Amino acid sequence: MRKRTETLLPLVLLAAGVLCMCLGAYRGEVTTMFEKAINICLECIGIG
């Protein structure tokens, strides 16, 4: 029983992570994420 749980839990968490990434991409949040990442990088090096 314990071996099955140790194998099943990481697979369930991996599937949940992939599902969340696909849902975010479907909602168009990739563009928002990249815009925020660019702003943070520019602020860190003092350009923005």
PDB file of all heavy atoms in Angstrom:
ATOM      1  N   MET A   1       0.816  -1.204   0.000  1.00  0.00           N
ATOM      2  CA  MET A   1       0.000   0.000   0.000  1.00  0.00           C
ATOM      3  C   MET A   1       0.855   1.262   0.000  1.00  0.00           C
ATOM      4  O   MET A   1       0.575   2.196  -0.718  1.00  0.00           O
ATOM      5  CB  MET A   1      -0.916  -0.044   1.235  1.00  0.00           C
ATOM      6  CG  MET A   1      -1.794   1.160   1.369  1.00  0.00           C
ATOM      7  SD  MET A   1      -3.108   1.122   0.164  1.00  0.00           S
ATOM      8  CE  MET A   1      -3.951   2.589   0.557  1.00  0.00           C
ATOM      9  N   ARG A   2       1.904   1.278   0.793  1.00  0.00           N
ATOM     10  CA  ARG A   2       2.743   2.467   0.860  1.00  0.00           C
ATOM     11  C   ARG A   2       3.468   2.696  -0.466  1.00  0.00           C
ATOM     12  O   ARG A   2       3.619   3.829  -0.910  1.00  0.00           O
ATOM     13  CB  ARG A   2       3.741   2.335   2.004  1.00  0.00           C
ATOM     14  CG  ARG A   2       4.560   3.579   2.162  1.00  0.00           C
ATOM     15  CD  ARG A   2       5.420   3.536   3.381  1.00  0.00           C
ATOM     16  NE  ARG A   2       6.120   4.799   3.468  1.00  0.00           N
ATOM     17  CZ  ARG A   2       6.937   5.112   4.415  1.00  0.00           C
ATOM     18  NH1 ARG A   2       7.174   4.271   5.385  1.00  0.00           N
ATOM     19  NH2 ARG A   2       7.542   6.268   4.436  1.00  0.00           N
ATOM     20  N   LYS A   3       3.920   1.643  -1.109  1.00  0.00           N
ATOM     21  CA  LYS A   3       4.629   1.779  -2.381  1.00  0.00           C
ATOM     22  C   LYS A   3       3.716   2.402  -3.440  1.00  0.00           C
ATOM     23  O   LYS A   3       4.143   3.237  -4.226  1.00  0.00           O
ATOM     24  CB  LYS A   3       5.123   0.394  -2.839  1.00  0.00           C
ATOM     25  CG  LYS A   3       5.900   0.414  -4.118  1.00  0.00           C
ATOM     26  CD  LYS A   3       7.219   1.090  -3.948  1.00  0.00           C
ATOM     27  CE  LYS A   3       8.027   0.901  -5.214  1.00  0.00           C
ATOM     28  NZ  LYS A   3       9.216   1.688  -5.234  1.00  0.00           N
ATOM     29  N   ARG A   4       2.445   2.006  -3.426  1.00  0.00           N
ATOM     30  CA  ARG A   4       1.505   2.550  -4.398  1.00  0.00           C
ATOM     31  C   ARG A   4       1.298   4.044  -4.168  1.00  0.00           C
ATOM     32  O   ARG A   4       1.237   4.823  -5.109  1.00  0.00           O
ATOM     33  CB  ARG A   4       0.179   1.810  -4.298  1.00  0.00           C
ATOM     34  CG  ARG A   4      -0.820   2.276  -5.305  1.00  0.00           C
ATOM     35  CD  ARG A   4      -2.079   1.466  -5.244  1.00  0.00           C
ATOM     36  NE  ARG A   4      -3.037   1.990  -6.188  1.00  0.00           N
ATOM     37  CZ  ARG A   4      -4.262   1.584  -6.273  1.00  0.00           C
ATOM     38  NH1 ARG A   4      -4.702   0.634  -5.481  1.00  0.00           N
ATOM     39  NH2 ARG A   4      -5.073   2.109  -7.141  1.00  0.00           N
ATOM     40  N   THR A   5       1.198   4.466  -2.913  1.00  0.00           N
ATOM     41  CA  THR A   5       1.026   5.876  -2.582  1.00  0.00           C
ATOM     42  C   THR A   5       2.260   6.680  -2.981  1.00  0.00           C
ATOM     43  O   THR A   5       2.145   7.792  -3.499  1.00  0.00           O
ATOM     44  CB  THR A   5       0.761   6.042  -1.077  1.00  0.00           C
ATOM     45  OG1 THR A   5      -0.364   5.252  -0.719  1.00  0.00           O
ATOM     46  CG2 THR A   5       0.496   7.484  -0.723  1.00  0.00           C
ATOM     47  N   GLU A   6       3.425   6.117  -2.755  1.00  0.00           N
ATOM     48  CA  GLU A   6       4.661   6.822  -3.117  1.00  0.00           C
ATOM     49  C   GLU A   6       4.786   6.994  -4.623  1.00  0.00           C
ATOM     50  O   GLU A   6       5.419   7.927  -5.086  1.00  0.00           O
ATOM     51  CB  GLU A   6       5.871   6.055  -2.585  1.00  0.00           C
ATOM     52  CG  GLU A   6       6.009   6.116  -1.084  1.00  0.00           C
ATOM     53  CD  GLU A   6       7.168   5.277  -0.565  1.00  0.00           C
ATOM     54  OE1 GLU A   6       7.856   4.617  -1.379  1.00  0.00           O
ATOM     55  OE2 GLU A   6       7.389   5.278   0.645  1.00  0.00           O
ATOM     56  N   THR A   7       4.202   6.115  -5.388  1.00  0.00           N
ATOM     57  CA  THR A   7       4.244   6.212  -6.842  1.00  0.00           C
ATOM     58  C   THR A   7       3.122   7.095  -7.369  1.00  0.00           C
ATOM     59  O   THR A   7       3.320   7.864  -8.308  1.00  0.00           O
ATOM     60  CB  THR A   7       4.113   4.809  -7.479  1.00  0.00           C
ATOM     61  OG1 THR A   7       5.110   3.961  -6.932  1.00  0.00           O
ATOM     62  CG2 THR A   7       4.284   4.874  -8.973  1.00  0.00           C
ATOM     63  N   LEU A   8       1.957   7.019  -6.759  1.00  0.00           N
ATOM     64  CA  LEU A   8       0.785   7.722  -7.258  1.00  0.00           C
ATOM     65  C   LEU A   8       0.815   9.222  -6.958  1.00  0.00           C
ATOM     66  O   LEU A   8       0.449  10.036  -7.809  1.00  0.00           O
ATOM     67  CB  LEU A   8      -0.476   7.099  -6.653  1.00  0.00           C
ATOM     68  CG  LEU A   8      -1.805   7.572  -7.211  1.00  0.00           C
ATOM     69  CD1 LEU A   8      -1.887   7.265  -8.700  1.00  0.00           C
ATOM     70  CD2 LEU A   8      -2.942   6.894  -6.477  1.00  0.00           C
ATOM     71  N   LEU A   9       1.257   9.603  -5.783  1.00  0.00           N
ATOM     72  CA  LEU A   9       1.240  11.018  -5.388  1.00  0.00           C
ATOM     73  C   LEU A   9       2.047  11.915  -6.332  1.00  0.00           C
ATOM     74  O   LEU A   9       1.525  12.944  -6.782  1.00  0.00           O
ATOM     75  CB  LEU A   9       1.709  11.171  -3.946  1.00  0.00           C
ATOM     76  CG  LEU A   9       1.664  12.587  -3.386  1.00  0.00           C
ATOM     77  CD1 LEU A   9       0.236  13.118  -3.379  1.00  0.00           C
ATOM     78  CD2 LEU A   9       2.263  12.626  -1.997  1.00  0.00           C
ATOM     79  N   PRO A  10       3.284  11.584  -6.672  1.00  0.00           N
ATOM     80  CA  PRO A  10       4.009  12.463  -7.606  1.00  0.00           C
ATOM     81  C   PRO A  10       3.339  12.565  -8.977  1.00  0.00           C
ATOM     82  O   PRO A  10       3.347  13.629  -9.587  1.00  0.00           O
ATOM     83  CB  PRO A  10       5.383  11.802  -7.739  1.00  0.00           C
ATOM     84  CG  PRO A  10       5.525  10.974  -6.523  1.00  0.00           C
ATOM     85  CD  PRO A  10       4.153  10.535  -6.157  1.00  0.00           C
ATOM     86  N   LEU A  11       2.727  11.489  -9.431  1.00  0.00           N
ATOM     87  CA  LEU A  11       2.045  11.530 -10.729  1.00  0.00           C
ATOM     88  C   LEU A  11       0.813  12.425 -10.677  1.00  0.00           C
ATOM     89  O   LEU A  11       0.549  13.175 -11.621  1.00  0.00           O
ATOM     90  CB  LEU A  11       1.656  10.116 -11.165  1.00  0.00           C
ATOM     91  CG  LEU A  11       2.816   9.187 -11.487  1.00  0.00           C
ATOM     92  CD1 LEU A  11       2.299   7.794 -11.808  1.00  0.00           C
ATOM     93  CD2 LEU A  11       3.653   9.733 -12.628  1.00  0.00           C
ATOM     94  N   VAL A  12       0.082  12.378  -9.586  1.00  0.00           N
ATOM     95  CA  VAL A  12      -1.092  13.241  -9.433  1.00  0.00           C
ATOM     96  C   VAL A  12      -0.663  14.702  -9.367  1.00  0.00           C
ATOM     97  O   VAL A  12      -1.274  15.570 -10.005  1.00  0.00           O
ATOM     98  CB  VAL A  12      -1.901  12.839  -8.179  1.00  0.00           C
ATOM     99  CG1 VAL A  12      -2.965  13.871  -7.863  1.00  0.00           C
ATOM    100  CG2 VAL A  12      -2.517  11.462  -8.358  1.00  0.00           C
ATOM    101  N   LEU A  13       0.387  14.992  -8.624  1.00  0.00           N
ATOM    102  CA  LEU A  13       0.873  16.371  -8.523  1.00  0.00           C
ATOM    103  C   LEU A  13       1.408  16.873  -9.863  1.00  0.00           C
ATOM    104  O   LEU A  13       1.197  18.038 -10.231  1.00  0.00           O
ATOM    105  CB  LEU A  13       1.946  16.473  -7.446  1.00  0.00           C
ATOM    106  CG  LEU A  13       1.461  16.260  -6.016  1.00  0.00           C
ATOM    107  CD1 LEU A  13       2.645  16.273  -5.056  1.00  0.00           C
ATOM    108  CD2 LEU A  13       0.441  17.296  -5.627  1.00  0.00           C
ATOM    109  N   LEU A  14       2.086  16.017 -10.602  1.00  0.00           N
ATOM    110  CA  LEU A  14       2.582  16.385 -11.926  1.00  0.00           C
ATOM    111  C   LEU A  14       1.425  16.683 -12.870  1.00  0.00           C
ATOM    112  O   LEU A  14       1.445  17.684 -13.598  1.00  0.00           O
ATOM    113  CB  LEU A  14       3.462  15.269 -12.489  1.00  0.00           C
ATOM    114  CG  LEU A  14       4.041  15.503 -13.876  1.00  0.00           C
ATOM    115  CD1 LEU A  14       5.010  16.676 -13.842  1.00  0.00           C
ATOM    116  CD2 LEU A  14       4.734  14.256 -14.373  1.00  0.00           C
ATOM    117  N   ALA A  15       0.399  15.842 -12.846  1.00  0.00           N
ATOM    118  CA  ALA A  15      -0.770  16.065 -13.699  1.00  0.00           C
ATOM    119  C   ALA A  15      -1.478  17.362 -13.328  1.00  0.00           C
ATOM    120  O   ALA A  15      -1.920  18.114 -14.207  1.00  0.00           O
ATOM    121  CB  ALA A  15      -1.726  14.876 -13.588  1.00  0.00           C
ATOM    122  N   ALA A  16      -1.576  17.657 -12.031  1.00  0.00           N
ATOM    123  CA  ALA A  16      -2.212  18.907 -11.598  1.00  0.00           C
ATOM    124  C   ALA A  16      -1.404  20.116 -12.067  1.00  0.00           C
ATOM    125  O   ALA A  16      -1.976  21.124 -12.496  1.00  0.00           O
ATOM    126  CB  ALA A  16      -2.356  18.923 -10.082  1.00  0.00           C
ATOM    127  N   GLY A  17      -0.076  20.029 -12.005  1.00  0.00           N
ATOM    128  CA  GLY A  17       0.769  21.123 -12.464  1.00  0.00           C
ATOM    129  C   GLY A  17       0.637  21.369 -13.957  1.00  0.00           C
ATOM    130  O   GLY A  17       0.535  22.517 -14.410  1.00  0.00           O
ATOM    131  N   VAL A  18       0.624  20.304 -14.728  1.00  0.00           N
ATOM    132  CA  VAL A  18       0.473  20.434 -16.180  1.00  0.00           C
ATOM    133  C   VAL A  18      -0.897  21.004 -16.519  1.00  0.00           C
ATOM    134  O   VAL A  18      -1.023  21.869 -17.389  1.00  0.00           O
ATOM    135  CB  VAL A  18       0.691  19.059 -16.868  1.00  0.00           C
ATOM    136  CG1 VAL A  18       0.294  19.106 -18.332  1.00  0.00           C
ATOM    137  CG2 VAL A  18       2.137  18.627 -16.729  1.00  0.00           C
ATOM    138  N   LEU A  19      -1.929  20.551 -15.805  1.00  0.00           N
ATOM    139  CA  LEU A  19      -3.275  21.075 -16.030  1.00  0.00           C
ATOM    140  C   LEU A  19      -3.338  22.568 -15.734  1.00  0.00           C
ATOM    141  O   LEU A  19      -3.926  23.339 -16.509  1.00  0.00           O
ATOM    142  CB  LEU A  19      -4.284  20.323 -15.164  1.00  0.00           C
ATOM    143  CG  LEU A  19      -5.726  20.785 -15.266  1.00  0.00           C
ATOM    144  CD1 LEU A  19      -6.274  20.499 -16.660  1.00  0.00           C
ATOM    145  CD2 LEU A  19      -6.570  20.104 -14.215  1.00  0.00           C
ATOM    146  N   CYS A  20      -2.710  23.002 -14.646  1.00  0.00           N
ATOM    147  CA  CYS A  20      -2.699  24.427 -14.298  1.00  0.00           C
ATOM    148  C   CYS A  20      -1.947  25.250 -15.337  1.00  0.00           C
ATOM    149  O   CYS A  20      -2.368  26.362 -15.681  1.00  0.00           O
ATOM    150  CB  CYS A  20      -2.091  24.623 -12.915  1.00  0.00           C
ATOM    151  SG  CYS A  20      -3.168  24.095 -11.578  1.00  0.00           S
ATOM    152  N   MET A  21      -0.836  24.729 -15.848  1.00  0.00           N
ATOM    153  CA  MET A  21      -0.094  25.461 -16.888  1.00  0.00           C
ATOM    154  C   MET A  21      -0.917  25.579 -18.169  1.00  0.00           C
ATOM    155  O   MET A  21      -0.940  26.644 -18.793  1.00  0.00           O
ATOM    156  CB  MET A  21       1.233  24.769 -17.184  1.00  0.00           C
ATOM    157  CG  MET A  21       2.256  24.959 -16.100  1.00  0.00           C
ATOM    158  SD  MET A  21       3.943  24.481 -16.543  1.00  0.00           S
ATOM    159  CE  MET A  21       3.750  22.810 -17.077  1.00  0.00           C
ATOM    160  N   CYS A  22      -1.605  24.511 -18.550  1.00  0.00           N
ATOM    161  CA  CYS A  22      -2.438  24.556 -19.750  1.00  0.00           C
ATOM    162  C   CYS A  22      -3.602  25.521 -19.579  1.00  0.00           C
ATOM    163  O   CYS A  22      -3.943  26.261 -20.502  1.00  0.00           O
ATOM    164  CB  CYS A  22      -2.949  23.154 -20.081  1.00  0.00           C
ATOM    165  SG  CYS A  22      -1.660  22.035 -20.638  1.00  0.00           S
ATOM    166  N   LEU A  23      -4.203  25.530 -18.395  1.00  0.00           N
ATOM    167  CA  LEU A  23      -5.305  26.449 -18.125  1.00  0.00           C
ATOM    168  C   LEU A  23      -4.830  27.902 -18.188  1.00  0.00           C
ATOM    169  O   LEU A  23      -5.503  28.756 -18.762  1.00  0.00           O
ATOM    170  CB  LEU A  23      -5.908  26.157 -16.758  1.00  0.00           C
ATOM    171  CG  LEU A  23      -7.105  26.999 -16.347  1.00  0.00           C
ATOM    172  CD1 LEU A  23      -8.268  26.786 -17.308  1.00  0.00           C
ATOM    173  CD2 LEU A  23      -7.515  26.669 -14.935  1.00  0.00           C
ATOM    174  N   GLY A  24      -3.665  28.189 -17.647  1.00  0.00           N
ATOM    175  CA  GLY A  24      -3.120  29.542 -17.707  1.00  0.00           C
ATOM    176  C   GLY A  24      -2.812  29.972 -19.132  1.00  0.00           C
ATOM    177  O   GLY A  24      -3.080  31.109 -19.522  1.00  0.00           O
ATOM    178  N   ALA A  25      -2.256  29.060 -19.913  1.00  0.00           N
ATOM    179  CA  ALA A  25      -1.969  29.381 -21.313  1.00  0.00           C
ATOM    180  C   ALA A  25      -3.261  29.602 -22.091  1.00  0.00           C
ATOM    181  O   ALA A  25      -3.355  30.501 -22.927  1.00  0.00           O
ATOM    182  CB  ALA A  25      -1.158  28.255 -21.949  1.00  0.00           C
ATOM    183  N   TYR A  26      -4.273  28.817 -21.801  1.00  0.00           N
ATOM    184  CA  TYR A  26      -5.566  28.967 -22.470  1.00  0.00           C
ATOM    185  C   TYR A  26      -6.198  30.318 -22.149  1.00  0.00           C
ATOM    186  O   TYR A  26      -6.834  30.932 -23.007  1.00  0.00           O
ATOM    187  CB  TYR A  26      -6.491  27.826 -22.035  1.00  0.00           C
ATOM    188  CG  TYR A  26      -7.889  27.929 -22.586  1.00  0.00           C
ATOM    189  CD1 TYR A  26      -8.151  27.635 -23.925  1.00  0.00           C
ATOM    190  CD2 TYR A  26      -8.947  28.324 -21.779  1.00  0.00           C
ATOM    191  CE1 TYR A  26      -9.431  27.725 -24.434  1.00  0.00           C
ATOM    192  CE2 TYR A  26     -10.226  28.424 -22.281  1.00  0.00           C
ATOM    193  CZ  TYR A  26     -10.473  28.122 -23.604  1.00  0.00           C
ATOM    194  OH  TYR A  26     -11.741  28.226 -24.111  1.00  0.00           O
ATOM    195  N   ARG A  27      -6.010  30.794 -20.926  1.00  0.00           N
ATOM    196  CA  ARG A  27      -6.584  32.076 -20.506  1.00  0.00           C
ATOM    197  C   ARG A  27      -5.762  33.272 -20.972  1.00  0.00           C
ATOM    198  O   ARG A  27      -6.122  34.416 -20.729  1.00  0.00           O
ATOM    199  CB  ARG A  27      -6.702  32.118 -18.990  1.00  0.00           C
ATOM    200  CG  ARG A  27      -7.750  31.166 -18.455  1.00  0.00           C
ATOM    201  CD  ARG A  27      -7.844  31.217 -16.974  1.00  0.00           C
ATOM    202  NE  ARG A  27      -7.986  32.593 -16.522  1.00  0.00           N
ATOM    203  CZ  ARG A  27      -7.987  32.962 -15.260  1.00  0.00           C
ATOM    204  NH1 ARG A  27      -7.832  32.084 -14.312  1.00  0.00           N
ATOM    205  NH2 ARG A  27      -8.114  34.224 -14.923  1.00  0.00           N
ATOM    206  N   GLY A  28      -4.612  33.041 -21.611  1.00  0.00           N
ATOM    207  CA  GLY A  28      -3.808  34.132 -22.131  1.00  0.00           C
ATOM    208  C   GLY A  28      -2.884  34.763 -21.110  1.00  0.00           C
ATOM    209  O   GLY A  28      -2.481  35.911 -21.265  1.00  0.00           O
ATOM    210  N   GLU A  29      -2.564  34.044 -20.062  1.00  0.00           N
ATOM    211  CA  GLU A  29      -1.731  34.602 -19.007  1.00  0.00           C
ATOM    212  C   GLU A  29      -0.237  34.538 -19.316  1.00  0.00           C
ATOM    213  O   GLU A  29       0.563  35.099 -18.576  1.00  0.00           O
ATOM    214  CB  GLU A  29      -2.031  33.883 -17.686  1.00  0.00           C
ATOM    215  CG  GLU A  29      -3.443  34.133 -17.216  1.00  0.00           C
ATOM    216  CD  GLU A  29      -3.791  33.397 -15.943  1.00  0.00           C
ATOM    217  OE1 GLU A  29      -2.888  32.831 -15.308  1.00  0.00           O
ATOM    218  OE2 GLU A  29      -4.971  33.391 -15.583  1.00  0.00           O
ATOM    219  N   VAL A  30       0.131  33.890 -20.409  1.00  0.00           N
ATOM    220  CA  VAL A  30       1.539  33.793 -20.777  1.00  0.00           C
ATOM    221  C   VAL A  30       2.081  35.183 -21.110  1.00  0.00           C
ATOM    222  O   VAL A  30       3.164  35.571 -20.675  1.00  0.00           O
ATOM    223  CB  VAL A  30       1.732  32.827 -21.957  1.00  0.00           C
ATOM    224  CG1 VAL A  30       3.174  32.809 -22.419  1.00  0.00           C
ATOM    225  CG2 VAL A  30       1.283  31.430 -21.570  1.00  0.00           C
ATOM    226  N   THR A  31       1.312  35.954 -21.850  1.00  0.00           N
ATOM    227  CA  THR A  31       1.730  37.305 -22.222  1.00  0.00           C
ATOM    228  C   THR A  31       1.908  38.179 -20.982  1.00  0.00           C
ATOM    229  O   THR A  31       2.906  38.901 -20.861  1.00  0.00           O
ATOM    230  CB  THR A  31       0.681  37.941 -23.156  1.00  0.00           C
ATOM    231  OG1 THR A  31       0.471  37.070 -24.259  1.00  0.00           O
ATOM    232  CG2 THR A  31       1.146  39.289 -23.648  1.00  0.00           C
ATOM    233  N   THR A  32       0.968  38.088 -20.061  1.00  0.00           N
ATOM    234  CA  THR A  32       1.052  38.865 -18.823  1.00  0.00           C
ATOM    235  C   THR A  32       2.288  38.494 -18.034  1.00  0.00           C
ATOM    236  O   THR A  32       2.997  39.360 -17.510  1.00  0.00           O
ATOM    237  CB  THR A  32      -0.204  38.621 -17.964  1.00  0.00           C
ATOM    238  OG1 THR A  32      -1.350  38.932 -18.736  1.00  0.00           O
ATOM    239  CG2 THR A  32      -0.182  39.470 -16.717  1.00  0.00           C
ATOM    240  N   MET A  33       2.571  37.202 -17.955  1.00  0.00           N
ATOM    241  CA  MET A  33       3.732  36.733 -17.203  1.00  0.00           C
ATOM    242  C   MET A  33       5.029  37.252 -17.821  1.00  0.00           C
ATOM    243  O   MET A  33       5.924  37.691 -17.109  1.00  0.00           O
ATOM    244  CB  MET A  33       3.735  35.196 -17.162  1.00  0.00           C
ATOM    245  CG  MET A  33       4.779  34.595 -16.263  1.00  0.00           C
ATOM    246  SD  MET A  33       6.325  34.071 -17.025  1.00  0.00           S
ATOM    247  CE  MET A  33       5.848  33.213 -18.466  1.00  0.00           C
ATOM    248  N   PHE A  34       5.126  37.219 -19.150  1.00  0.00           N
ATOM    249  CA  PHE A  34       6.339  37.710 -19.798  1.00  0.00           C
ATOM    250  C   PHE A  34       6.494  39.214 -19.642  1.00  0.00           C
ATOM    251  O   PHE A  34       7.600  39.719 -19.460  1.00  0.00           O
ATOM    252  CB  PHE A  34       6.369  37.319 -21.277  1.00  0.00           C
ATOM    253  CG  PHE A  34       6.833  35.914 -21.521  1.00  0.00           C
ATOM    254  CD1 PHE A  34       6.059  35.040 -22.259  1.00  0.00           C
ATOM    255  CD2 PHE A  34       8.035  35.455 -21.008  1.00  0.00           C
ATOM    256  CE1 PHE A  34       6.480  33.741 -22.480  1.00  0.00           C
ATOM    257  CE2 PHE A  34       8.468  34.168 -21.220  1.00  0.00           C
ATOM    258  CZ  PHE A  34       7.676  33.307 -21.957  1.00  0.00           C
ATOM    259  N   GLU A  35       5.399  39.960 -19.696  1.00  0.00           N
ATOM    260  CA  GLU A  35       5.475  41.407 -19.498  1.00  0.00           C
ATOM    261  C   GLU A  35       5.979  41.735 -18.099  1.00  0.00           C
ATOM    262  O   GLU A  35       6.831  42.619 -17.929  1.00  0.00           O
ATOM    263  CB  GLU A  35       4.108  42.043 -19.717  1.00  0.00           C
ATOM    264  CG  GLU A  35       3.685  42.087 -21.164  1.00  0.00           C
ATOM    265  CD  GLU A  35       2.260  42.579 -21.344  1.00  0.00           C
ATOM    266  OE1 GLU A  35       1.583  42.871 -20.324  1.00  0.00           O
ATOM    267  OE2 GLU A  35       1.824  42.679 -22.499  1.00  0.00           O
ATOM    268  N   LYS A  36       5.469  41.035 -17.093  1.00  0.00           N
ATOM    269  CA  LYS A  36       5.920  41.274 -15.726  1.00  0.00           C
ATOM    270  C   LYS A  36       7.384  40.885 -15.552  1.00  0.00           C
ATOM    271  O   LYS A  36       8.137  41.584 -14.864  1.00  0.00           O
ATOM    272  CB  LYS A  36       5.046  40.510 -14.739  1.00  0.00           C
ATOM    273  CG  LYS A  36       3.658  41.092 -14.626  1.00  0.00           C
ATOM    274  CD  LYS A  36       2.821  40.339 -13.623  1.00  0.00           C
ATOM    275  CE  LYS A  36       1.432  40.952 -13.531  1.00  0.00           C
ATOM    276  NZ  LYS A  36       0.619  40.292 -12.508  1.00  0.00           N
ATOM    277  N   ALA A  37       7.795  39.793 -16.176  1.00  0.00           N
ATOM    278  CA  ALA A  37       9.189  39.359 -16.072  1.00  0.00           C
ATOM    279  C   ALA A  37      10.125  40.381 -16.713  1.00  0.00           C
ATOM    280  O   ALA A  37      11.188  40.692 -16.167  1.00  0.00           O
ATOM    281  CB  ALA A  37       9.363  37.997 -16.740  1.00  0.00           C
ATOM    282  N   ILE A  38       9.741  40.933 -17.840  1.00  0.00           N
ATOM    283  CA  ILE A  38      10.568  41.944 -18.512  1.00  0.00           C
ATOM    284  C   ILE A  38      10.682  43.195 -17.646  1.00  0.00           C
ATOM    285  O   ILE A  38      11.768  43.758 -17.481  1.00  0.00           O
ATOM    286  CB  ILE A  38       9.991  42.280 -19.902  1.00  0.00           C
ATOM    287  CG1 ILE A  38      10.194  41.099 -20.843  1.00  0.00           C
ATOM    288  CG2 ILE A  38      10.617  43.541 -20.470  1.00  0.00           C
ATOM    289  CD1 ILE A  38       9.454  41.215 -22.155  1.00  0.00           C
ATOM    290  N   ASN A  39       9.573  43.639 -17.060  1.00  0.00           N
ATOM    291  CA  ASN A  39       9.600  44.831 -16.207  1.00  0.00           C
ATOM    292  C   ASN A  39      10.483  44.621 -14.992  1.00  0.00           C
ATOM    293  O   ASN A  39      11.234  45.523 -14.614  1.00  0.00           O
ATOM    294  CB  ASN A  39       8.174  45.207 -15.786  1.00  0.00           C
ATOM    295  CG  ASN A  39       7.375  45.774 -16.916  1.00  0.00           C
ATOM    296  OD1 ASN A  39       7.913  46.307 -17.877  1.00  0.00           O
ATOM    297  ND2 ASN A  39       6.072  45.649 -16.829  1.00  0.00           N
ATOM    298  N   ILE A  40      10.398  43.456 -14.372  1.00  0.00           N
ATOM    299  CA  ILE A  40      11.229  43.183 -13.218  1.00  0.00           C
ATOM    300  C   ILE A  40      12.706  43.194 -13.605  1.00  0.00           C
ATOM    301  O   ILE A  40      13.551  43.774 -12.909  1.00  0.00           O
ATOM    302  CB  ILE A  40      10.843  41.832 -12.560  1.00  0.00           C
ATOM    303  CG1 ILE A  40       9.493  41.978 -11.870  1.00  0.00           C
ATOM    304  CG2 ILE A  40      11.895  41.378 -11.569  1.00  0.00           C
ATOM    305  CD1 ILE A  40       8.924  40.680 -11.361  1.00  0.00           C
ATOM    306  N   CYS A  41      13.041  42.570 -14.714  1.00  0.00           N
ATOM    307  CA  CYS A  41      14.453  42.524 -15.149  1.00  0.00           C
ATOM    308  C   CYS A  41      14.971  43.930 -15.446  1.00  0.00           C
ATOM    309  O   CYS A  41      16.102  44.264 -15.094  1.00  0.00           O
ATOM    310  CB  CYS A  41      14.596  41.638 -16.380  1.00  0.00           C
ATOM    311  SG  CYS A  41      14.466  39.889 -16.016  1.00  0.00           S
ATOM    312  N   LEU A  42      14.161  44.742 -16.120  1.00  0.00           N
ATOM    313  CA  LEU A  42      14.612  46.089 -16.455  1.00  0.00           C
ATOM    314  C   LEU A  42      14.771  46.947 -15.197  1.00  0.00           C
ATOM    315  O   LEU A  42      15.675  47.782 -15.120  1.00  0.00           O
ATOM    316  CB  LEU A  42      13.640  46.740 -17.432  1.00  0.00           C
ATOM    317  CG  LEU A  42      13.619  46.135 -18.849  1.00  0.00           C
ATOM    318  CD1 LEU A  42      12.553  46.799 -19.690  1.00  0.00           C
ATOM    319  CD2 LEU A  42      14.977  46.237 -19.509  1.00  0.00           C
ATOM    320  N   GLU A  43      13.909  46.753 -14.210  1.00  0.00           N
ATOM    321  CA  GLU A  43      14.039  47.500 -12.963  1.00  0.00           C
ATOM    322  C   GLU A  43      15.269  47.080 -12.184  1.00  0.00           C
ATOM    323  O   GLU A  43      15.926  47.900 -11.541  1.00  0.00           O
ATOM    324  CB  GLU A  43      12.781  47.318 -12.116  1.00  0.00           C
ATOM    325  CG  GLU A  43      11.576  48.050 -12.676  1.00  0.00           C
ATOM    326  CD  GLU A  43      10.300  47.743 -11.910  1.00  0.00           C
ATOM    327  OE1 GLU A  43      10.384  47.041 -10.884  1.00  0.00           O
ATOM    328  OE2 GLU A  43       9.241  48.205 -12.358  1.00  0.00           O
ATOM    329  N   CYS A  44      15.597  45.795 -12.240  1.00  0.00           N
ATOM    330  CA  CYS A  44      16.760  45.312 -11.480  1.00  0.00           C
ATOM    331  C   CYS A  44      18.071  45.870 -12.004  1.00  0.00           C
ATOM    332  O   CYS A  44      18.972  46.159 -11.233  1.00  0.00           O
ATOM    333  CB  CYS A  44      16.813  43.778 -11.522  1.00  0.00           C
ATOM    334  SG  CYS A  44      15.603  42.978 -10.454  1.00  0.00           S
ATOM    335  N   ILE A  45      18.162  46.039 -13.331  1.00  0.00           N
ATOM    336  CA  ILE A  45      19.415  46.547 -13.869  1.00  0.00           C
ATOM    337  C   ILE A  45      19.388  48.070 -14.007  1.00  0.00           C
ATOM    338  O   ILE A  45      20.356  48.674 -14.442  1.00  0.00           O
ATOM    339  CB  ILE A  45      19.778  45.895 -15.221  1.00  0.00           C
ATOM    340  CG1 ILE A  45      18.696  46.117 -16.273  1.00  0.00           C
ATOM    341  CG2 ILE A  45      20.057  44.437 -15.031  1.00  0.00           C
ATOM    342  CD1 ILE A  45      19.070  45.604 -17.643  1.00  0.00           C
ATOM    343  N   GLY A  46      18.272  48.686 -13.612  1.00  0.00           N
ATOM    344  CA  GLY A  46      18.215  50.139 -13.543  1.00  0.00           C
ATOM    345  C   GLY A  46      17.820  50.854 -14.804  1.00  0.00           C
ATOM    346  O   GLY A  46      17.996  52.059 -14.911  1.00  0.00           O
ATOM    347  N   ILE A  47      17.292  50.165 -15.785  1.00  0.00           N
ATOM    348  CA  ILE A  47      16.884  50.835 -17.025  1.00  0.00           C
ATOM    349  C   ILE A  47      15.456  51.345 -16.907  1.00  0.00           C
ATOM    350  O   ILE A  47      15.132  52.424 -17.377  1.00  0.00           O
ATOM    351  CB  ILE A  47      17.029  49.879 -18.230  1.00  0.00           C
ATOM    352  CG1 ILE A  47      18.482  49.536 -18.442  1.00  0.00           C
ATOM    353  CG2 ILE A  47      16.436  50.500 -19.489  1.00  0.00           C
ATOM    354  CD1 ILE A  47      18.738  48.545 -19.540  1.00  0.00           C
ATOM    355  N   GLY A  48      14.563  50.537 -16.299  1.00  0.00           N
ATOM    356  CA  GLY A  48      13.130  50.882 -16.249  1.00  0.00           C
ATOM    357  C   GLY A  48      12.871  51.735 -15.119  1.00  0.00           C
ATOM    358  O   GLY A  48      12.218  52.359 -14.554  1.00  0.00           O
TER     359      GLY A  48
END
